[in-house]
Amino acid sequence: MRTVAIVSTARTPVGRAYKGALRAVHPVSLAAHAIFHAVARAGIEPGRVEDAIIGCALPEAAAGRNIARLSSLRAGLPTSVAAATVNRECASGLQAIAQVAHRIACGEIDVGIAGGVDSVSIVDNEQIRKGWIPEPWLKTHKPEIYMPMLQTAEVVAQRYGIKREDQDAYAAQSQRRASAAREGGLFSSEIAPITIDDELDPAGSAIIERDEGIRPGTTEQTLSGLKPILGSEYTITAGNACQMSDGASACVLADADYAVRSGLPILGIFRGYSVVGCEPDEMGLGPTLAVPPLLRKAGVATSDIDLWELNEAFAAQVLPCQHRLEIPSERLNVNGGAIALGHPYGMTGARLTGHGLIELSRRAGKYLVVTMCVGGGMGAGALFEAGSGRDA
């Protein structure tokens, strides 16, 4: 099997769903923006790409009709470049990376693009939801498969005693870390600023270059004043859960030998991928099932991992995952996570990979784990090793 390198990464800023600057940007345009800049940063000709796999958790309506193919063409890739869309809910972007990596490792292709996109603003609305119908047998015999993620997080919080104050403390930490990272320019090398036309602004276009969800000055005290979404007997609020968001991210992957011969940057090396099913009402604990076999097969111990990017769907599920996986706080989501930045479902896996590899290089670390819970009851995780060469 060949060694697979991640050679570049690029992403849009993360926009607030329904209210943010990206709310009217077509999901094809979002994905195309990330693809275009990832290819440009890799320093390769667009025609050298052989396949583009894009994850999308909401691949319907404007994001339908194989958004990977549409966005590849919109990004300027030639028609000879194949493309496919994959959906593994919140792990869609990471699944795309794994699939491209597997194609390269098997010798089927030398260079591919992997990434993810979602526009909650455009695709997740009442009109589109009307067309959704639950399957009768599942509705009767496995109704929890249809539970909203918020409800599953409350199940985890109640079942395992995750206190509201602990959730708020973690959420405040995420906001502090993300705010410090943004002010320190730590997201700049991954974000590709995007120019949009704002129909509400007579001045015309605007350049968006910062993530919109970060709230400087957030404290445990301010979060404690928020009301639980499902009622006073519950614990999850808008402040200790991920934000609904819009955005896209992409990475260029290549055979490592080809990358070296071609003088391409190497951000990191793909070392493995694991995905495991779990009970749907405890989907938030999925990482605790996916990570152990991932590390075992790679011959790597938990203590060997220098950085962890564990998606912050809810503080209520991050905390038990951190505890069960024995992750030191100083190695977990060091620049904040989805509670602060937001969670465009399909984008997240690719964003965490790109950001994590850049941060791993800054810290001169060796191993990165990217992991997340997955809607429907799954956990996914990928292991990366530090690369060498120039940055993204």
Secondary structure, DSSP 8 states (H G I E B T S, - for coil): ---EEEEEEEE---EETTTSTTTTS-HHHHHHHHHHHHHHHHT--GGG--EEEEE-SS-SGGGTTTHHHHHHHHTT--TTSEEEEE--GGGHHHHHHHHHHHHHHTTS-SEEEEEEEEEHHHHSSHHHHTT----HHHHHH-GGGG--HHHHHHHHHHHHT--HHHHHHHHHHHHHHHHHHHHTTTTTTTB--EEEE-TT-TT-EEEE-S-S---TT--HHHHHTS--TT-TT----TTSB---EEEEEEEEEEEHHHHHHHT----EEEEEEEEEE--GGGGGGHHHHHHHHHHHHHT--GGG-SEEEE--SBHHHHHHHHHHHT--GGGBSTT--HHHH---HHHHHHHHHHHHHHHHHHTT-SEEEEEEEETTTEEEEEEEEE--SS--
